[in-house]
Amino acid sequence: MKYLILLLSSWSMLAQTLPNKELSYEEFLGYVKKFHPRAKMAQLQLSEAQASLMAARGAFDPKIEVDFSQKQFMGKEYYGLLNSSFKIPTWYGIEIKAGFENNDGFFLNPENTVPQQGLYSFGVSVPLGQGLWINQRMADLQKAKAQLKLSRAQQTLDAIDVLYDASLAYFEWKKSDQEVRLYTQYVQNATIRYGAIKTLIIQGDKPGIDSIEAGINVRNRKLNLSEAELKRTKAKLELANYLWLDNLIPMELQDDIVPELNLENTIQNTLGTTEILTNNINVDQHPKIAALNQKRSLLDIDRRLKANLLLPKADVGYQYLSEDRYRNTPFENNYKLGMNVNFPLFLRKERGNLKLAKLKIQDVVWELSIERVQLTNKIKAQQAAVQTTEQQKNMAKELTQDYQTMLRAEERLFGLGESSFFVLNMRENNLVSAQITAIQLENQYFQANAKLFQTTAQTQSN
């Protein structure tokens, strides 16, 4: 009976939890999102796309040009040429230009002769074929806008991948910490039982062989504890890879920091997977689909630019000329008119490039179709995985309770002398195996929720 009291007191110790500081899962993800270098790298990609968009818009900035040249020889000014202009590029390839020209000298080319006070001009150049509806600067700006949207989608995917990898590290840390807590209590339990067995042997109530078996049990439990502590140390170091402070300062976990004890009650709210399990997900809003759509937009811009090259290149320019003291009417003898036409005969290069552009678009269209189906099936499979692992987790808990009931019943029989230490030890091993299985299934449940979060790319909950 004395042994039975000691044994039951050891099981009451097993139910206690150690008072430590918790690092909650939600708080951990907050650190990762805000400070982890990979998350910052994803933001850097977006900044690069924004800078590219700014550079592309620069092609439409007004420009001031000044061209001046002068020649003097043997005390004579051969010529002095000044040609300045102000250009405004517009969206549809049309360019507005205002200029001032002032030339003089003894040997001035007659075509450069202008009035003494200079010559003012105002005109426009219009591409009638290539470059009217789309040109390189238009294409660059449209591509930069599409690239910005693509970068935003990619930033979301990269951030989610970081959170998913960090979550796996957190779950592994929690799993190894639970195993250490479990084996710590079992070492204490085995040690108390070993002392009680030796006392009963001295009193003649138990055979001597029971002390050997009890001693083996203590050493096995210590071995299990040592292995669990090593796993926890490795898991904690792996977790530290995701913990950073501002200015890229790595964070170190203190020894008294423990994972969230009631994570199974909060994980779905933290990841936002509760609604995902009950609602249908529109995969067209998924960042992967958005990224592929923007990739198709980029290729379509390239296709339209290459199709435009099939048109003849015909640029027409008109400039109204005027002296400062005169008010001339346009098209009344004071103007400059020009036209440039260029057209390849066979267009083999242009037609070949256009065909390649169309083939690339077709590849993306097929990829989009495949990705939609795969995403839909992955989400459904992961929803089933979460529900199944939750059921398995609950069954494992019930199984653990049953094994614990059987062990306590066996303890009572052992205390009454109606059972052997071998049977008692077997019951305890079954309980340990069941508890380890329950911990593993709980870990799989956490991983399934995190995988569902990653598959659906839901970031609004964090």
JOQUI-V146767 format. One record per residue. RES is the residue in one small letter. PHI is phi in whole degrees, 0 to 359 (999 if undefined). D_LAST is the distance of its C-alpha to the last C-alpha in whole Angstrom. Layout:
RES:PHI:D_LAST ; RES:PHI:D_LAST
This chain:
m:999:55 ; k:299:54 ; y:296:52 ; l:298:51 ; i:295:50 ; l:297:48 ; l:294:46 ; l:293:45 ; s:294:44 ; s:292:42 ; w:289:40 ; s:292:39 ; m:294:38 ; l:296:35 ; a:278:33 ; q:279:33 ; t:248:29 ; l:278:29 ; p:284:28 ; n:228:26 ; k:274:23 ; e:263:19 ; l:255:16 ; s:293:14 ; y:296:11 ; e:295:8 ; e:295:10 ; f:299:11 ; l:297:8 ; g:298:8 ; y:298:11 ; v:296:11 ; k:296:9 ; k:273:11 ; f:239:14 ; h:293:15 ; p:303:18 ; r:294:17 ; a:293:14 ; k:291:16 ; m:296:18 ; a:296:16 ; q:292:16 ; l:294:20 ; q:299:21 ; l:294:20 ; s:296:22 ; e:296:25 ; a:295:24 ; q:294:24 ; a:294:27 ; s:296:29 ; l:296:29 ; m:298:30 ; a:295:33 ; a:293:34 ; r:293:34 ; g:297:37 ; a:293:39 ; f:258:40 ; d:287:41 ; p:299:44 ; k:229:46 ; i:250:50 ; e:235:52 ; v:228:55 ; d:237:58 ; f:229:61 ; s:215:64 ; q:214:67 ; k:226:71 ; q:233:74 ; f:206:77 ; m:55:80 ; g:78:79 ; k:248:78 ; e:270:75 ; y:297:75 ; y:197:72 ; g:223:69 ; l:242:66 ; l:232:63 ; n:224:60 ; s:239:57 ; s:209:54 ; f:231:51 ; k:246:49 ; i:235:46 ; p:287:45 ; t:246:43 ; w:295:41 ; y:269:44 ; g:76:46 ; i:279:48 ; e:237:49 ; i:263:50 ; k:220:53 ; a:240:55 ; g:214:57 ; f:221:60 ; e:229:63 ; n:215:66 ; n:230:68 ; d:204:72 ; g:139:74 ; f:288:78 ; f:244:77 ; l:287:74 ; n:300:73 ; p:305:74 ; e:290:71 ; n:264:69 ; t:289:72 ; v:227:70 ; p:302:72 ; q:301:72 ; q:272:69 ; g:95:67 ; l:230:66 ; y:262:62 ; s:217:60 ; f:212:58 ; g:201:57 ; v:212:54 ; s:240:53 ; v:230:52 ; p:277:51 ; l:273:53 ; g:239:52 ; q:297:49 ; g:90:46 ; l:281:47 ; w:273:44 ; i:205:42 ; n:218:43 ; q:296:41 ; r:289:39 ; m:296:38 ; a:297:37 ; d:297:35 ; l:291:33 ; q:296:32 ; k:295:31 ; a:296:29 ; k:294:27 ; a:294:26 ; q:294:25 ; l:296:23 ; k:295:21 ; l:297:22 ; s:294:20 ; r:295:17 ; a:296:17 ; q:292:17 ; q:298:15 ; t:299:12 ; l:295:14 ; d:295:15 ; a:296:11 ; i:293:10 ; d:298:14 ; v:297:13 ; l:295:10 ; y:293:12 ; d:298:15 ; a:295:14 ; s:297:13 ; l:300:16 ; a:295:18 ; y:295:16 ; f:295:17 ; e:293:21 ; w:297:21 ; k:296:20 ; k:298:23 ; s:293:26 ; d:294:25 ; q:297:26 ; e:294:29 ; v:296:30 ; r:299:30 ; l:297:32 ; y:289:34 ; t:299:35 ; q:292:36 ; y:289:38 ; v:296:40 ; q:298:41 ; n:297:42 ; a:293:44 ; t:294:46 ; i:297:46 ; r:296:48 ; y:297:50 ; g:295:51 ; a:293:52 ; i:298:54 ; k:297:56 ; t:296:57 ; l:293:58 ; i:293:60 ; i:299:62 ; q:282:63 ; g:84:64 ; d:272:61 ; k:226:60 ; p:288:61 ; g:294:60 ; i:297:58 ; d:295:55 ; s:292:55 ; i:295:55 ; e:295:52 ; a:293:50 ; g:295:50 ; i:298:49 ; n:297:46 ; v:297:45 ; r:293:45 ; n:297:43 ; r:295:40 ; k:295:40 ; l:295:40 ; n:298:37 ; l:295:36 ; s:297:36 ; e:295:35 ; a:294:32 ; e:294:31 ; l:296:32 ; k:297:29 ; r:293:27 ; t:299:28 ; k:295:27 ; a:295:24 ; k:292:23 ; l:292:24 ; e:295:22 ; l:296:19 ; a:297:20 ; n:296:20 ; y:255:16 ; l:254:17 ; w:226:18 ; l:249:18 ; d:297:19 ; n:64:22 ; l:57:21 ; i:261:23 ; p:292:22 ; m:260:21 ; e:252:23 ; l:277:22 ; q:286:25 ; d:294:27 ; d:270:26 ; i:277:22 ; v:232:22 ; p:289:19 ; e:297:17 ; l:286:20 ; n:256:19 ; l:297:16 ; e:297:17 ; n:273:17 ; t:239:13 ; i:297:12 ; q:290:11 ; n:291:10 ; t:294:7 ; l:271:7 ; g:72:8 ; t:272:11 ; t:297:14 ; e:289:14 ; i:296:14 ; l:288:17 ; t:254:19 ; n:248:19 ; n:280:20 ; i:262:18 ; n:276:20 ; v:291:20 ; d:295:21 ; q:269:18 ; h:289:17 ; p:303:16 ; k:296:19 ; i:294:21 ; a:298:20 ; a:295:21 ; l:292:25 ; n:297:26 ; q:290:25 ; k:296:27 ; r:294:30 ; s:298:30 ; l:299:31 ; l:292:34 ; d:291:35 ; i:298:35 ; d:296:37 ; r:295:39 ; r:294:40 ; l:293:41 ; k:288:44 ; a:294:45 ; n:295:46 ; l:288:48 ; l:286:50 ; l:280:52 ; p:294:55 ; k:270:54 ; a:225:56 ; d:252:55 ; v:243:57 ; g:230:57 ; y:226:59 ; q:228:60 ; y:275:62 ; l:252:64 ; s:200:66 ; e:275:68 ; d:294:67 ; r:272:70 ; y:249:70 ; r:242:68 ; n:274:68 ; t:264:67 ; p:306:65 ; f:69:67 ; e:256:70 ; n:70:71 ; n:238:68 ; y:201:65 ; k:234:64 ; l:232:63 ; g:216:62 ; m:209:60 ; n:228:59 ; v:237:59 ; n:213:58 ; f:206:57 ; p:295:57 ; l:281:60 ; f:258:58 ; l:58:54 ; r:293:54 ; k:296:51 ; e:293:49 ; r:293:49 ; g:294:48 ; n:295:45 ; l:295:44 ; k:297:45 ; l:298:42 ; a:297:40 ; k:293:40 ; l:295:40 ; k:296:37 ; i:295:35 ; q:297:36 ; d:299:35 ; v:292:31 ; v:298:32 ; w:296:33 ; e:298:30 ; l:298:28 ; s:298:30 ; i:295:29 ; e:295:25 ; r:298:25 ; v:294:27 ; q:296:25 ; l:296:22 ; t:300:23 ; n:290:25 ; k:296:22 ; i:295:19 ; k:298:22 ; a:296:23 ; q:286:20 ; q:299:20 ; a:295:23 ; a:297:22 ; v:297:19 ; q:295:22 ; t:291:25 ; t:294:23 ; e:294:22 ; q:295:26 ; q:296:27 ; k:298:25 ; n:293:27 ; m:295:30 ; a:295:30 ; k:296:30 ; e:297:33 ; l:296:35 ; t:297:34 ; q:298:35 ; d:296:38 ; y:296:39 ; q:292:39 ; t:297:41 ; m:295:44 ; l:294:43 ; r:295:44 ; a:295:47 ; e:293:48 ; e:297:48 ; r:297:50 ; l:296:53 ; f:295:53 ; g:295:54 ; l:273:56 ; g:80:58 ; e:256:57 ; s:215:55 ; s:253:54 ; f:294:52 ; f:299:51 ; v:293:50 ; l:299:48 ; n:294:46 ; m:296:46 ; r:298:44 ; e:292:42 ; n:298:41 ; n:297:40 ; l:294:38 ; v:299:36 ; s:300:36 ; a:294:34 ; q:291:32 ; i:296:31 ; t:297:30 ; a:296:28 ; i:295:26 ; q:295:26 ; l:292:25 ; e:296:22 ; n:297:21 ; q:295:21 ; y:295:19 ; f:298:16 ; q:297:17 ; a:296:17 ; n:295:14 ; a:295:13 ; k:294:15 ; l:296:14 ; f:300:11 ; q:291:12 ; t:295:15 ; t:274:14 ; a:58:11 ; q:265:9 ; t:246:6 ; q:291:5 ; s:279:4 ; n:246:0
